[in-house]
Amino acid sequence: MKKKTKILIAVIPAAIVALIIFKAVHFFKNDTRNSYLETNYIFDKTLPAGQKVTEGSDNPFLNEGRITPRTLDLFYLMEQKYPLQSARDLDGHYDAVHNHFRSHFSGKEAETLFDVYRKYLPCRITLLSDRRFEIKNEDLKGMLALLYRVQVFRREAMGKETADALFGEEVKEKEYFLRREMIIADPALYGGDKENRLDKLKSDMWGDEKMPPGEDNTPYNRYQLKIQLYAKDLAELGDEERKLKIHEFRKEFFTDEQIVKLRVVDERMAAEQETLKRYRDAEKKILEDRDIPQALRQQKINALQDECFSEAAEAFRRTEAVRKGLEKH
């Protein structure tokens, strides 16, 4: 992909790239994105879920003369169908795309799509090649700021209406996921605060629309999310209080029969953890005993594994071998 990008960069007219980068640098010098994102969304519920094509139209990429989110799929197809191979291919690429549009759409529609494509392509190439748009780390706030920076660059390069029509839905879904994860992962917030903020985020960004991306309505996954949200609360409780709180959460999502099954799983896992702890303590004593010869030490460890894990001893030994192998590397 990088090789292709370098080729593409080489064939974009210098004047176009210079103009785009000049606008981007002008924006970066006046960058207030971090403070902006604290009080504003890149896209909120006012962004339509998707522009509907006028009834009777056979063109899903235009709605009353304006491009729709589906136009982006068409542009991606053009990149694949007519790939650039050398610096001499740019005019040929544009000619091929232009001819494709003229053979599939009416004259006016073809010209509208082609005009947008000629703005889209150099913008996409710059975003793929400019290191300012690379993901530097996994920090959620940094990724949100980068998402905003990319969309502002698109608006500067292509015009706000065009950039938002092409990429609005995609950016909005990513923005929602990042903001949602920032709330869930915040170690300073208690569960109630997280739930309130998630409800507000969903309302602000989606209103009454369909379930946002990243949401999951399966009871078990919703229960796991609840436990994650209330991690700070649970960590501050004693053992008995924590068990009661978890039981309270389970009653929100499961039937009495399912709760009984979960309790059985809890008891089995607790027993397994206790067995593993007992094994580790005994293993440590064997390993630290300098009077035991190496061959005898391994025999004792094998016997201990048989005693602790019974029929699962062989599976445990295989797991231990993998673990030790990974630790060496």
Phi, psi and omega per residue, in radians:
M1 nan -0.683 -3.136
K2 -1.127 -0.680 3.128
K3 -1.077 -0.767 3.140
K4 -1.104 -0.685 -3.132
T5 -1.102 -0.736 3.132
K6 -1.074 -0.697 3.110
I7 -1.113 -0.752 -3.125
L8 -1.108 -0.738 3.140
I9 -1.043 -0.686 -3.092
A10 -1.115 -0.456 -3.033
V11 -1.746 -0.085 3.108
I12 -1.385 2.257 -3.137
P13 -0.902 2.328 -3.059
A14 -1.013 -0.632 -3.103
A15 -1.094 -0.673 -3.131
I16 -1.172 -0.837 -3.129
V17 -1.100 -0.741 -3.135
A18 -1.066 -0.735 -3.140
L19 -1.115 -0.766 -3.138
I20 -1.090 -0.826 -3.096
I21 -1.168 -0.624 3.095
F22 -1.041 -0.775 3.129
K23 -1.133 -0.697 -3.135
A24 -1.133 -0.795 3.141
V25 -1.080 -0.689 3.112
H26 -1.037 -0.698 3.116
F27 -1.191 -0.768 -3.060
F28 -1.125 -0.553 3.135
K29 -1.175 -0.383 -3.137
N30 -2.016 0.619 -2.999
D31 -1.278 2.025 3.059
T32 -2.179 0.490 -2.986
R33 -1.097 -0.645 -3.069
N34 -1.118 -0.812 3.124
S35 -1.232 -0.571 3.121
Y36 -1.113 -0.776 -3.068
L37 -1.217 -0.313 3.095
E38 -1.253 -0.454 -3.072
T39 -2.129 -0.069 -3.102
N40 -2.394 2.690 3.041
Y41 -1.720 2.680 2.977
I42 -1.174 -0.828 3.047
F43 -2.411 2.379 3.086
D44 -2.088 -2.788 -3.051
K45 -1.188 -0.169 3.122
T46 -1.301 -0.282 3.072
L47 -1.309 2.158 3.132
P48 -1.045 2.601 3.137
A49 -1.169 -0.292 -3.130
G50 2.815 2.247 -3.103
Q51 -1.253 2.273 3.116
K52 -1.450 2.428 3.121
V53 -1.308 2.466 3.140
T54 -0.974 2.370 -3.104
E55 -1.005 2.302 3.140
G56 1.656 -0.195 3.138
S57 -1.385 2.480 3.104
D58 -1.832 0.250 3.141
N59 -2.041 1.834 -3.116
P60 -1.325 -0.087 -3.052
F61 -1.718 -0.105 3.129
L62 -2.361 2.452 3.085
N63 -2.263 1.856 -3.099
E64 0.940 0.765 3.079
G65 1.489 -0.026 -3.133
R66 -1.968 2.555 -3.138
I67 -1.219 2.727 3.121
T68 -2.041 2.962 3.106
P69 -1.003 -0.474 -3.133
R70 -1.219 -0.279 3.120
T71 -1.057 -0.553 -3.140
L72 -1.063 -0.685 3.098
D73 -1.088 -0.669 3.105
L74 -1.112 -0.748 -3.140
F75 -1.145 -0.705 3.077
Y76 -1.062 -0.688 3.126
L77 -1.098 -0.685 3.130
M78 -1.121 -0.672 3.113
E79 -1.094 -0.672 -3.123
Q80 -1.356 -0.679 -3.069
K81 -1.261 -0.608 -3.111
Y82 -2.218 1.185 -3.072
P83 -1.189 2.561 3.074
L84 -1.485 2.289 -3.104
Q85 -1.977 -0.403 -3.116
S86 -2.691 3.031 -3.114
A87 -1.119 -0.353 -3.113
R88 -1.503 -0.059 -3.011
D89 -1.547 -0.192 -3.002
L90 -1.034 -0.896 -3.139
D91 -1.092 -0.683 3.118
G92 -1.136 -0.670 3.108
H93 -1.095 -0.848 3.130
Y94 -1.079 -0.699 3.115
D95 -1.094 -0.722 -3.129
A96 -1.140 -0.746 3.130
V97 -1.147 -0.751 3.137
H98 -1.049 -0.816 3.137
N99 -1.109 -0.655 3.108
H100 -1.063 -0.809 -3.135
F101 -1.113 -0.729 -3.104
R102 -1.198 -0.450 3.138
S103 -1.490 -0.229 -3.088
H104 -2.001 -0.275 -3.095
F105 -2.318 2.899 3.093
S106 -1.146 2.892 -3.073
G107 -0.966 -0.852 -3.109
K108 -1.172 -0.718 3.141
E109 -1.139 -0.728 3.138
A110 -1.068 -0.731 -3.121
E111 -1.204 -0.672 3.114
T112 -1.073 -0.831 -3.140
L113 -1.118 -0.710 -3.108
F114 -1.204 -0.666 3.094
D115 -1.043 -0.738 3.125
V116 -1.199 -0.687 -3.117
Y117 -1.074 -0.656 -3.129
R118 -1.225 -0.341 3.009
K119 -1.500 -0.640 -3.069
Y120 -1.164 -0.816 -2.981
L121 -1.089 -0.923 3.126
P122 -1.085 -0.563 3.096
C123 -1.124 -0.797 3.139
R124 -1.098 -0.727 -3.129
I125 -1.100 -0.761 3.141
T126 -1.108 -0.732 3.137
L127 -1.116 -0.592 3.141
L128 -1.336 -0.402 -3.010
S129 -1.897 -0.424 -3.066
D130 -1.407 2.165 -3.054
R131 -1.177 -0.310 3.093
R132 -1.140 -0.319 -3.110
F133 -1.815 0.203 3.077
E134 -1.396 2.629 3.039
I135 -1.374 1.978 -3.070
K136 -1.457 -0.555 -3.139
N137 -2.690 -3.115 -3.084
E138 -1.659 0.172 -3.133
D139 -1.113 2.216 -3.047
L140 -1.130 -0.713 3.125
K141 -1.121 -0.702 3.115
G142 -1.138 -0.669 3.122
M143 -1.198 -0.620 3.080
L144 -1.154 -0.740 3.106
A145 -1.099 -0.683 3.104
L146 -1.130 -0.723 3.117
L147 -1.033 -0.752 3.112
Y148 -1.138 -0.757 -3.125
R149 -1.070 -0.714 3.136
V150 -1.123 -0.785 -3.103
Q151 -1.194 -0.630 3.070
V152 -1.115 -0.701 3.101
F153 -1.087 -0.750 3.104
R154 -1.058 -0.739 -3.140
R155 -1.114 -0.687 3.114
E156 -1.152 -0.677 -3.048
A157 -1.441 -0.615 -2.994
M158 -1.975 -0.225 -2.998
G159 1.711 2.441 -3.030
K160 -1.062 -0.798 -3.077
E161 -1.071 -0.764 -3.129
T162 -1.182 -0.824 -3.111
A163 -1.086 -0.737 -3.120
D164 -1.250 -0.604 3.111
A165 -1.171 -0.701 -3.114
L166 -1.306 -0.781 -2.938
F167 -2.000 -0.033 -3.056
G168 -0.971 -0.872 -3.100
E169 -1.108 -0.757 -3.128
E170 -1.102 -0.811 -3.122
V171 -1.164 -0.698 -3.130
K172 -1.080 -0.735 3.123
E173 -1.113 -0.746 3.116
K174 -1.159 -0.708 3.129
E175 -1.081 -0.766 -3.134
Y176 -1.091 -0.772 -3.140
F177 -1.055 -0.795 -3.116
L178 -1.138 -0.802 3.138
R179 -1.125 -0.673 3.123
R180 -1.108 -0.801 3.139
E181 -1.155 -0.574 3.108
M182 -1.099 -0.674 3.110
I183 -1.220 -0.839 -3.095
I184 -1.058 -0.693 -3.033
A185 -1.522 -0.040 -3.082
D186 -1.221 1.943 -3.075
P187 -1.282 -0.230 -3.091
A188 -1.511 -0.229 -3.048
L189 -1.701 2.474 3.007
Y190 -1.441 2.870 -3.046
G191 -0.998 -0.767 -3.134
G192 -1.061 -0.725 3.120
D193 -1.123 -0.710 3.138
K194 -1.123 -0.761 3.141
E195 -1.091 -0.736 3.119
N196 -1.098 -0.726 -3.132
R197 -1.211 -0.650 3.089
L198 -1.142 -0.702 3.102
D199 -1.095 -0.746 3.138
K200 -1.154 -0.733 3.121
L201 -1.049 -0.810 -3.132
K202 -1.089 -0.742 3.133
S203 -1.152 -0.773 -3.110
D204 -1.112 -0.714 -3.007
M205 -1.625 -0.459 -3.023
W206 -2.179 -0.312 -3.139
G207 0.995 -2.192 -3.139
D208 -1.707 0.274 -3.115
E209 -1.227 3.115 3.128
K210 -1.031 2.920 -3.133
M211 -0.980 2.227 -3.100
P212 -1.124 2.819 3.102
P213 -1.118 2.549 3.139
G214 1.600 -0.276 3.114
E215 -1.375 2.650 -3.134
D216 -2.496 2.156 -3.073
N217 -1.633 0.039 3.108
T218 -1.222 2.371 -3.064
P219 -0.959 -0.748 -3.077
Y220 -1.145 -0.746 -3.138
N221 -1.196 -0.610 3.068
R222 -1.172 -0.637 3.075
Y223 -1.134 -0.764 3.116
Q224 -1.079 -0.673 3.079
L225 -1.102 -0.719 3.126
K226 -1.032 -0.792 3.117
I227 -1.072 -0.702 3.132
Q228 -1.147 -0.728 -3.139
L229 -1.112 -0.623 -3.053
Y230 -1.742 0.396 -3.119
A231 -1.020 -0.735 -3.124
K232 -1.147 -0.750 3.123
D233 -1.073 -0.832 -3.081
L234 -1.146 -0.608 -3.124
A235 -1.155 -0.412 -3.107
E236 -1.602 -0.003 -3.129
L237 -1.715 2.715 3.003
G238 -1.299 3.005 -3.060
D239 -0.996 -0.858 -3.090
E240 -1.172 -0.741 3.117
E241 -1.100 -0.666 3.138
R242 -1.131 -0.736 3.119
K243 -1.087 -0.718 3.135
L244 -1.148 -0.685 -3.138
K245 -1.166 -0.748 3.121
I246 -1.109 -0.703 3.091
H247 -1.083 -0.679 3.102
E248 -1.091 -0.728 3.103
F249 -1.123 -0.730 -3.104
R250 -1.093 -0.594 -3.139
K251 -1.132 -0.370 3.107
E252 -1.248 -0.500 -2.944
F253 -2.080 -0.323 -2.994
F254 -2.198 2.762 3.036
T255 -1.369 2.928 3.131
D256 -1.041 -0.692 -3.140
E257 -1.125 -0.729 3.126
Q258 -1.161 -0.645 3.123
I259 -1.107 -0.684 3.094
V260 -1.077 -0.756 3.133
K261 -1.116 -0.681 3.107
L262 -1.132 -0.656 3.123
R263 -1.116 -0.696 3.104
V264 -1.091 -0.726 3.101
V265 -1.098 -0.752 3.115
D266 -1.000 -0.810 -3.094
E267 -1.131 -0.694 3.129
R268 -1.148 -0.753 -3.137
M269 -1.156 -0.665 3.103
A270 -1.113 -0.701 3.122
A271 -1.141 -0.709 3.122
E272 -1.123 -0.708 3.107
Q273 -1.120 -0.707 3.122
E274 -1.145 -0.712 3.095
T275 -1.097 -0.754 -3.134
L276 -1.117 -0.718 3.118
K277 -1.098 -0.766 3.132
R278 -1.084 -0.715 3.116
Y279 -1.117 -0.816 -3.112
R280 -1.062 -0.713 3.136
D281 -1.102 -0.776 -3.138
A282 -1.208 -0.674 3.123
E283 -1.086 -0.714 -3.131
K284 -1.061 -0.706 3.136
K285 -1.133 -0.694 3.120
I286 -1.134 -0.788 -3.094
L287 -1.170 -0.523 -3.096
E288 -1.550 -0.132 3.141
D289 -1.410 1.829 -3.064
R290 -1.273 -0.259 -3.093
D291 -1.447 -0.154 -3.122
I292 -1.589 2.160 3.077
P293 -1.066 2.693 -3.070
Q294 -0.997 -0.794 -3.117
A295 -1.111 -0.720 3.136
L296 -1.217 -0.602 3.137
R297 -1.050 -0.772 -3.140
Q298 -1.172 -0.619 3.088
Q299 -1.106 -0.745 3.126
K300 -1.113 -0.698 3.131
I301 -1.143 -0.726 3.109
N302 -1.101 -0.735 3.120
A303 -1.117 -0.682 3.110
L304 -1.113 -0.715 3.113
Q305 -1.115 -0.727 3.092
D306 -1.076 -0.709 -3.119
E307 -1.169 -0.754 -3.044
C308 -1.373 -0.661 -2.967
F309 -1.979 -0.081 3.061
S310 0.889 -2.150 -3.078
E311 -1.171 -0.272 3.118
A312 -1.599 0.099 -3.061
A313 -1.088 -0.754 -3.132
E314 -1.108 -0.736 3.102
A315 -1.100 -0.672 3.114
F316 -1.128 -0.715 3.137
R317 -1.107 -0.688 3.100
R318 -1.119 -0.725 3.108
T319 -1.093 -0.727 3.109
E320 -1.093 -0.704 3.134
A321 -1.092 -0.725 3.118
V322 -1.147 -0.801 -3.135
R323 -1.021 -0.802 -3.129
K324 -1.172 -0.612 3.082
G325 -1.106 -0.713 3.115
L326 -1.185 -0.641 -3.124
E327 -1.142 -0.565 3.133
K328 -1.171 -0.479 -3.116
H329 -1.709 nan nan
